Amino acid sequence: MRILINEGLQADAIDILKGFGYEIINQKYDYDALMDIIQTVDVLIVKSHTRVDRKLLAKGHNGLLKMIVRAGVGTDNIDMDYANQLRIEVYNTPNASTDSVAELALGHLLVLARNINKSIVSLRNGQWNKAAYLGTEIKGKTLGIIGFGRIGKCLAKKADALGMNIIYNDLYDFGNIDVPGTYHDLKDLLPKADFISIHTPYLPEPLIKEEEFILMKPSAYIINAARGGVIDENALLTALDNDYIKGAAIDVFLNEPHPNERICNHPNVSVTPHLGGSTHEAFYRIGMEITQILHPIQRKNVI
């Protein structure tokens, strides 16, 4: 079996795959080059920046392509409906980056609460402006989590340990579960939360628009470490400029790797370049999950 790893993979995982007897191509191809080679590989392993659209899938289907493996969770860069139509199996690694994404969201929460990003910029500009960056403790504050899957629940546990009150919104009311938090309708959650953290899958339309921002506390902060486009970026800028909310932390953008410059440069926004799953530990777990997916006997995580 011939496997193309298009955006890199942990070295131990590559060695294991080679040990299975597979031929490994560990090289980054742009879209046009990928079109030239896709018919010659059985498996394509991608991260979030490789576009696997109908054209690429159709060409691969006419060759050897049988499987796509997403090294990560989200599959919005893959045309899932067409892959299913062509009977090309699609797998992901849903467990590998849970802690990493939850920790990044929590890190951004602390950055916002204590004005860390603003004070760093000020200090590097030669200003000792301690009084301007009076922060707030997170203990006793309410965290509203939108999307209560693996990552949302993981964040709830971490925030609960720091003394935060947890409320959540999801497609489902999970009722009595071994995770802190009580279910609220979205329009009920938004005005109650001091911090809002989004952990939904990719959505075709923005979940948070101007009307949702208007419902939030003027002192509230919003964090998006889920998927770009879940927050309407223009509505976010309007909310920040008109003091609907106090600040935001954004790890994911509608257009990556060319994010909205106004968001990146806004003084009340903490930004990172889609670092949610970017830890040594998550990369290792992703690699190990992929070796299980591609084990000659054992298969799991088909979508």
Contacts in CASP RR format, 6 or more apart in sequence:
PFRMAT RR
TARGET T0000
AUTHOR 0000-0000-0000
METHOD contacts of the structure
MODEL  1
MRILINEGLQADAIDILKGFGYEIINQKYDYDALMDIIQTVDVLIVKSHT
RVDRKLLAKGHNGLLKMIVRAGVGTDNIDMDYANQLRIEVYNTPNASTDS
VAELALGHLLVLARNINKSIVSLRNGQWNKAAYLGTEIKGKTLGIIGFGR
IGKCLAKKADALGMNIIYNDLYDFGNIDVPGTYHDLKDLLPKADFISIHT
PYLPEPLIKEEEFILMKPSAYIINAARGGVIDENALLTALDNDYIKGAAI
DVFLNEPHPNERICNHPNVSVTPHLGGSTHEAFYRIGMEITQILHPIQRK
NVI
1 21 0 8 1.000
1 22 0 8 1.000
1 23 0 8 1.000
1 42 0 8 1.000
1 43 0 8 1.000
2 22 0 8 1.000
2 23 0 8 1.000
2 25 0 8 1.000
2 40 0 8 1.000
2 41 0 8 1.000
2 42 0 8 1.000
2 43 0 8 1.000
2 64 0 8 1.000
3 17 0 8 1.000
3 22 0 8 1.000
3 23 0 8 1.000
3 24 0 8 1.000
3 25 0 8 1.000
3 41 0 8 1.000
3 42 0 8 1.000
3 43 0 8 1.000
3 44 0 8 1.000
3 45 0 8 1.000
3 294 0 8 1.000
4 25 0 8 1.000
4 27 0 8 1.000
4 29 0 8 1.000
4 37 0 8 1.000
4 38 0 8 1.000
4 41 0 8 1.000
4 43 0 8 1.000
4 44 0 8 1.000
4 45 0 8 1.000
5 14 0 8 1.000
5 24 0 8 1.000
5 25 0 8 1.000
5 26 0 8 1.000
5 27 0 8 1.000
5 45 0 8 1.000
6 27 0 8 1.000
6 28 0 8 1.000
6 29 0 8 1.000
6 34 0 8 1.000
6 44 0 8 1.000
6 45 0 8 1.000
6 46 0 8 1.000
6 47 0 8 1.000
6 50 0 8 1.000
7 28 0 8 1.000
7 45 0 8 1.000
7 46 0 8 1.000
7 47 0 8 1.000
7 49 0 8 1.000
7 50 0 8 1.000
7 71 0 8 1.000
8 26 0 8 1.000
8 28 0 8 1.000
8 45 0 8 1.000
8 47 0 8 1.000
8 71 0 8 1.000
9 26 0 8 1.000
9 45 0 8 1.000
9 71 0 8 1.000
9 286 0 8 1.000
9 287 0 8 1.000
9 290 0 8 1.000
10 283 0 8 1.000
10 284 0 8 1.000
10 286 0 8 1.000
10 287 0 8 1.000
10 288 0 8 1.000
12 284 0 8 1.000
12 287 0 8 1.000
12 288 0 8 1.000
13 284 0 8 1.000
13 286 0 8 1.000
13 287 0 8 1.000
13 288 0 8 1.000
13 290 0 8 1.000
13 291 0 8 1.000
14 24 0 8 1.000
14 26 0 8 1.000
16 291 0 8 1.000
17 24 0 8 1.000
17 290 0 8 1.000
17 291 0 8 1.000
17 294 0 8 1.000
18 24 0 8 1.000
20 291 0 8 1.000
20 294 0 8 1.000
20 295 0 8 1.000
20 296 0 8 1.000
22 294 0 8 1.000
25 37 0 8 1.000
25 41 0 8 1.000
29 37 0 8 1.000
31 51 0 8 1.000
31 56 0 8 1.000
34 50 0 8 1.000
34 56 0 8 1.000
35 55 0 8 1.000
35 56 0 8 1.000
35 59 0 8 1.000
38 44 0 8 1.000
38 56 0 8 1.000
38 59 0 8 1.000
38 60 0 8 1.000
38 63 0 8 1.000
38 65 0 8 1.000
39 59 0 8 1.000
39 60 0 8 1.000
39 62 0 8 1.000
39 63 0 8 1.000
39 64 0 8 1.000
39 65 0 8 1.000
40 63 0 8 1.000
40 64 0 8 1.000
41 64 0 8 1.000
41 65 0 8 1.000
42 64 0 8 1.000
42 65 0 8 1.000
42 66 0 8 1.000
42 67 0 8 1.000
43 65 0 8 1.000
43 66 0 8 1.000
43 67 0 8 1.000
43 68 0 8 1.000
43 69 0 8 1.000
43 294 0 8 1.000
44 50 0 8 1.000
44 52 0 8 1.000
44 65 0 8 1.000
44 67 0 8 1.000
44 68 0 8 1.000
44 69 0 8 1.000
45 68 0 8 1.000
45 69 0 8 1.000
45 71 0 8 1.000
45 290 0 8 1.000
46 52 0 8 1.000
46 68 0 8 1.000
46 69 0 8 1.000
46 70 0 8 1.000
46 71 0 8 1.000
46 77 0 8 1.000
46 78 0 8 1.000
47 70 0 8 1.000
47 71 0 8 1.000
47 72 0 8 1.000
48 72 0 8 1.000
48 74 0 8 1.000
48 77 0 8 1.000
48 256 0 8 1.000
48 274 0 8 1.000
49 77 0 8 1.000
49 256 0 8 1.000
49 257 0 8 1.000
50 77 0 8 1.000
51 77 0 8 1.000
52 68 0 8 1.000
52 77 0 8 1.000
52 78 0 8 1.000
52 79 0 8 1.000
52 83 0 8 1.000
53 79 0 8 1.000
54 79 0 8 1.000
54 82 0 8 1.000
57 65 0 8 1.000
57 79 0 8 1.000
57 82 0 8 1.000
57 83 0 8 1.000
57 86 0 8 1.000
57 88 0 8 1.000
58 82 0 8 1.000
58 86 0 8 1.000
60 88 0 8 1.000
61 86 0 8 1.000
61 88 0 8 1.000
65 88 0 8 1.000
66 88 0 8 1.000
66 89 0 8 1.000
67 88 0 8 1.000
67 89 0 8 1.000
67 90 0 8 1.000
67 91 0 8 1.000
68 78 0 8 1.000
68 83 0 8 1.000
68 88 0 8 1.000
68 89 0 8 1.000
68 90 0 8 1.000
68 91 0 8 1.000
69 90 0 8 1.000
69 91 0 8 1.000
69 92 0 8 1.000
69 93 0 8 1.000
69 290 0 8 1.000
69 293 0 8 1.000
69 294 0 8 1.000
70 77 0 8 1.000
70 78 0 8 1.000
70 90 0 8 1.000
70 91 0 8 1.000
70 92 0 8 1.000
70 93 0 8 1.000
71 93 0 8 1.000
71 286 0 8 1.000
71 287 0 8 1.000
71 290 0 8 1.000
72 92 0 8 1.000
72 93 0 8 1.000
72 94 0 8 1.000
72 96 0 8 1.000
72 97 0 8 1.000
72 277 0 8 1.000
72 286 0 8 1.000
73 92 0 8 1.000
73 93 0 8 1.000
73 94 0 8 1.000
73 96 0 8 1.000
73 97 0 8 1.000
74 92 0 8 1.000
74 201 0 8 1.000
74 202 0 8 1.000
74 227 0 8 1.000
75 90 0 8 1.000
75 92 0 8 1.000
75 202 0 8 1.000
75 303 0 8 1.000
76 201 0 8 1.000
76 202 0 8 1.000
76 227 0 8 1.000
78 90 0 8 1.000
80 90 0 8 1.000
80 303 0 8 1.000
83 89 0 8 1.000
83 90 0 8 1.000
84 90 0 8 1.000
89 302 0 8 1.000
90 302 0 8 1.000
90 303 0 8 1.000
91 293 0 8 1.000
91 299 0 8 1.000
91 300 0 8 1.000
91 301 0 8 1.000
91 302 0 8 1.000
91 303 0 8 1.000
92 301 0 8 1.000
92 303 0 8 1.000
93 285 0 8 1.000
93 286 0 8 1.000
93 287 0 8 1.000
93 289 0 8 1.000
93 290 0 8 1.000
93 293 0 8 1.000
93 301 0 8 1.000
94 150 0 8 1.000
94 301 0 8 1.000
95 150 0 8 1.000
95 285 0 8 1.000
95 289 0 8 1.000
96 282 0 8 1.000
96 285 0 8 1.000
96 286 0 8 1.000
96 287 0 8 1.000
96 288 0 8 1.000
96 289 0 8 1.000
97 276 0 8 1.000
97 277 0 8 1.000
97 279 0 8 1.000
97 282 0 8 1.000
97 285 0 8 1.000
97 286 0 8 1.000
98 150 0 8 1.000
98 151 0 8 1.000
98 154 0 8 1.000
99 154 0 8 1.000
99 281 0 8 1.000
99 282 0 8 1.000
100 276 0 8 1.000
100 277 0 8 1.000
100 278 0 8 1.000
100 279 0 8 1.000
100 281 0 8 1.000
100 282 0 8 1.000
101 151 0 8 1.000
101 154 0 8 1.000
101 199 0 8 1.000
101 225 0 8 1.000
101 276 0 8 1.000
101 277 0 8 1.000
102 151 0 8 1.000
102 152 0 8 1.000
102 154 0 8 1.000
102 155 0 8 1.000
102 158 0 8 1.000
103 158 0 8 1.000
103 279 0 8 1.000
104 225 0 8 1.000
104 251 0 8 1.000
104 272 0 8 1.000
104 275 0 8 1.000
104 276 0 8 1.000
104 277 0 8 1.000
105 151 0 8 1.000
105 155 0 8 1.000
105 197 0 8 1.000
105 199 0 8 1.000
105 223 0 8 1.000
105 225 0 8 1.000
105 249 0 8 1.000
105 251 0 8 1.000
106 155 0 8 1.000
106 158 0 8 1.000
106 159 0 8 1.000
108 223 0 8 1.000
108 225 0 8 1.000
108 249 0 8 1.000
108 251 0 8 1.000
108 270 0 8 1.000
108 272 0 8 1.000
109 138 0 8 1.000
109 143 0 8 1.000
109 159 0 8 1.000
109 195 0 8 1.000
109 197 0 8 1.000
109 221 0 8 1.000
109 223 0 8 1.000
109 249 0 8 1.000
110 116 0 8 1.000
110 138 0 8 1.000
111 117 0 8 1.000
111 249 0 8 1.000
111 270 0 8 1.000
112 195 0 8 1.000
112 221 0 8 1.000
112 223 0 8 1.000
112 246 0 8 1.000
112 247 0 8 1.000
112 248 0 8 1.000
112 249 0 8 1.000
112 270 0 8 1.000
113 135 0 8 1.000
113 136 0 8 1.000
113 137 0 8 1.000
113 138 0 8 1.000
113 141 0 8 1.000
113 195 0 8 1.000
113 221 0 8 1.000
114 133 0 8 1.000
114 135 0 8 1.000
114 136 0 8 1.000
115 133 0 8 1.000
115 134 0 8 1.000
115 135 0 8 1.000
116 270 0 8 1.000
117 270 0 8 1.000
118 132 0 8 1.000
118 133 0 8 1.000
118 267 0 8 1.000
118 268 0 8 1.000
119 129 0 8 1.000
119 133 0 8 1.000
121 267 0 8 1.000
122 129 0 8 1.000
122 132 0 8 1.000
122 133 0 8 1.000
138 159 0 8 1.000
138 162 0 8 1.000
138 163 0 8 1.000
138 164 0 8 1.000
138 195 0 8 1.000
139 162 0 8 1.000
139 163 0 8 1.000
139 164 0 8 1.000
140 163 0 8 1.000
140 164 0 8 1.000
140 165 0 8 1.000
141 164 0 8 1.000
141 165 0 8 1.000
141 194 0 8 1.000
141 195 0 8 1.000
142 164 0 8 1.000
142 165 0 8 1.000
142 166 0 8 1.000
142 167 0 8 1.000
142 192 0 8 1.000
142 193 0 8 1.000
142 194 0 8 1.000
142 195 0 8 1.000
143 155 0 8 1.000
143 156 0 8 1.000
143 159 0 8 1.000
143 164 0 8 1.000
143 165 0 8 1.000
143 166 0 8 1.000
143 167 0 8 1.000
143 193 0 8 1.000
143 194 0 8 1.000
143 195 0 8 1.000
143 196 0 8 1.000
143 197 0 8 1.000
144 166 0 8 1.000
144 167 0 8 1.000
144 168 0 8 1.000
144 169 0 8 1.000
144 184 0 8 1.000
144 189 0 8 1.000
144 192 0 8 1.000
144 193 0 8 1.000
144 195 0 8 1.000
144 196 0 8 1.000
144 197 0 8 1.000
145 152 0 8 1.000
145 155 0 8 1.000
145 156 0 8 1.000
145 166 0 8 1.000
145 167 0 8 1.000
145 168 0 8 1.000
145 169 0 8 1.000
145 196 0 8 1.000
145 197 0 8 1.000
145 199 0 8 1.000
146 168 0 8 1.000
146 169 0 8 1.000
146 170 0 8 1.000
146 186 0 8 1.000
146 189 0 8 1.000
146 196 0 8 1.000
146 197 0 8 1.000
146 198 0 8 1.000
146 199 0 8 1.000
146 200 0 8 1.000
146 207 0 8 1.000
147 168 0 8 1.000
147 169 0 8 1.000
147 170 0 8 1.000
147 198 0 8 1.000
147 199 0 8 1.000
147 200 0 8 1.000
147 226 0 8 1.000
148 156 0 8 1.000
148 168 0 8 1.000
148 169 0 8 1.000
148 170 0 8 1.000
148 172 0 8 1.000
148 174 0 8 1.000
148 179 0 8 1.000
148 199 0 8 1.000
149 170 0 8 1.000
149 199 0 8 1.000
151 199 0 8 1.000
151 225 0 8 1.000
152 168 0 8 1.000
152 197 0 8 1.000
152 199 0 8 1.000
153 177 0 8 1.000
153 179 0 8 1.000
155 197 0 8 1.000
155 199 0 8 1.000
156 166 0 8 1.000
156 168 0 8 1.000
156 179 0 8 1.000
156 180 0 8 1.000
156 181 0 8 1.000
157 179 0 8 1.000
157 180 0 8 1.000
159 166 0 8 1.000
160 166 0 8 1.000
160 180 0 8 1.000
160 181 0 8 1.000
164 195 0 8 1.000
166 180 0 8 1.000
166 181 0 8 1.000
166 182 0 8 1.000
167 181 0 8 1.000
167 182 0 8 1.000
167 183 0 8 1.000
167 184 0 8 1.000
167 189 0 8 1.000
167 192 0 8 1.000
167 193 0 8 1.000
168 181 0 8 1.000
168 182 0 8 1.000
168 183 0 8 1.000
168 184 0 8 1.000
168 189 0 8 1.000
169 183 0 8 1.000
169 184 0 8 1.000
169 185 0 8 1.000
169 186 0 8 1.000
169 189 0 8 1.000
170 183 0 8 1.000
173 183 0 8 1.000
174 183 0 8 1.000
175 183 0 8 1.000
184 192 0 8 1.000
186 212 0 8 1.000
187 215 0 8 1.000
189 196 0 8 1.000
190 196 0 8 1.000
190 212 0 8 1.000
190 215 0 8 1.000
190 216 0 8 1.000
191 215 0 8 1.000
191 216 0 8 1.000
191 217 0 8 1.000
193 216 0 8 1.000
193 217 0 8 1.000
193 220 0 8 1.000
194 217 0 8 1.000
194 219 0 8 1.000
194 220 0 8 1.000
194 221 0 8 1.000
195 220 0 8 1.000
195 221 0 8 1.000
195 222 0 8 1.000
195 223 0 8 1.000
196 216 0 8 1.000
196 220 0 8 1.000
196 221 0 8 1.000
196 222 0 8 1.000
196 223 0 8 1.000
197 222 0 8 1.000
197 223 0 8 1.000
197 224 0 8 1.000
197 225 0 8 1.000
198 207 0 8 1.000
198 208 0 8 1.000
198 222 0 8 1.000
198 223 0 8 1.000
198 224 0 8 1.000
198 225 0 8 1.000
198 226 0 8 1.000
198 230 0 8 1.000
198 231 0 8 1.000
199 225 0 8 1.000
199 226 0 8 1.000
200 207 0 8 1.000
200 226 0 8 1.000
200 227 0 8 1.000
200 230 0 8 1.000
201 226 0 8 1.000
201 227 0 8 1.000
202 227 0 8 1.000
202 228 0 8 1.000
202 230 0 8 1.000
203 227 0 8 1.000
203 229 0 8 1.000
203 230 0 8 1.000
206 229 0 8 1.000
206 230 0 8 1.000
206 231 0 8 1.000
206 232 0 8 1.000
206 235 0 8 1.000
207 230 0 8 1.000
207 231 0 8 1.000
208 222 0 8 1.000
208 230 0 8 1.000
208 231 0 8 1.000
208 232 0 8 1.000
208 235 0 8 1.000
208 236 0 8 1.000
209 232 0 8 1.000
209 235 0 8 1.000
210 232 0 8 1.000
210 235 0 8 1.000
210 238 0 8 1.000
210 239 0 8 1.000
212 235 0 8 1.000
213 235 0 8 1.000
213 236 0 8 1.000
213 238 0 8 1.000
213 239 0 8 1.000
213 244 0 8 1.000
213 245 0 8 1.000
214 239 0 8 1.000
214 244 0 8 1.000
216 222 0 8 1.000
216 239 0 8 1.000
216 244 0 8 1.000
216 245 0 8 1.000
217 245 0 8 1.000
218 243 0 8 1.000
218 244 0 8 1.000
218 245 0 8 1.000
218 246 0 8 1.000
219 246 0 8 1.000
220 245 0 8 1.000
220 246 0 8 1.000
220 247 0 8 1.000
221 245 0 8 1.000
221 246 0 8 1.000
221 247 0 8 1.000
221 248 0 8 1.000
221 249 0 8 1.000
222 231 0 8 1.000
222 236 0 8 1.000
222 245 0 8 1.000
222 247 0 8 1.000
222 248 0 8 1.000
222 249 0 8 1.000
223 248 0 8 1.000
223 249 0 8 1.000
223 250 0 8 1.000
223 251 0 8 1.000
224 230 0 8 1.000
224 231 0 8 1.000
224 248 0 8 1.000
224 249 0 8 1.000
224 250 0 8 1.000
224 251 0 8 1.000
224 252 0 8 1.000
225 249 0 8 1.000
225 251 0 8 1.000
225 252 0 8 1.000
225 276 0 8 1.000
226 252 0 8 1.000
227 252 0 8 1.000
228 252 0 8 1.000
228 253 0 8 1.000
228 254 0 8 1.000
228 256 0 8 1.000
229 252 0 8 1.000
229 253 0 8 1.000
229 254 0 8 1.000
230 252 0 8 1.000
231 250 0 8 1.000
233 253 0 8 1.000
233 254 0 8 1.000
233 260 0 8 1.000
233 263 0 8 1.000
236 248 0 8 1.000
236 250 0 8 1.000
236 263 0 8 1.000
237 260 0 8 1.000
237 262 0 8 1.000
237 263 0 8 1.000
237 266 0 8 1.000
238 244 0 8 1.000
239 245 0 8 1.000
240 247 0 8 1.000
240 248 0 8 1.000
240 266 0 8 1.000
240 268 0 8 1.000
240 269 0 8 1.000
246 268 0 8 1.000
247 268 0 8 1.000
247 269 0 8 1.000
248 263 0 8 1.000
248 266 0 8 1.000
248 268 0 8 1.000
248 269 0 8 1.000
248 270 0 8 1.000
249 269 0 8 1.000
249 270 0 8 1.000
249 271 0 8 1.000
249 272 0 8 1.000
250 259 0 8 1.000
250 263 0 8 1.000
250 269 0 8 1.000
250 270 0 8 1.000
250 271 0 8 1.000
250 272 0 8 1.000
251 271 0 8 1.000
251 272 0 8 1.000
251 273 0 8 1.000
251 274 0 8 1.000
251 275 0 8 1.000
251 276 0 8 1.000
252 274 0 8 1.000
253 259 0 8 1.000
253 260 0 8 1.000
253 263 0 8 1.000
253 274 0 8 1.000
254 260 0 8 1.000
256 273 0 8 1.000
256 274 0 8 1.000
257 273 0 8 1.000
259 271 0 8 1.000
259 273 0 8 1.000
263 269 0 8 1.000
263 271 0 8 1.000
264 271 0 8 1.000
276 282 0 8 1.000
277 283 0 8 1.000
289 301 0 8 1.000
292 298 0 8 1.000
292 300 0 8 1.000
292 301 0 8 1.000
293 299 0 8 1.000
293 300 0 8 1.000
293 301 0 8 1.000
END
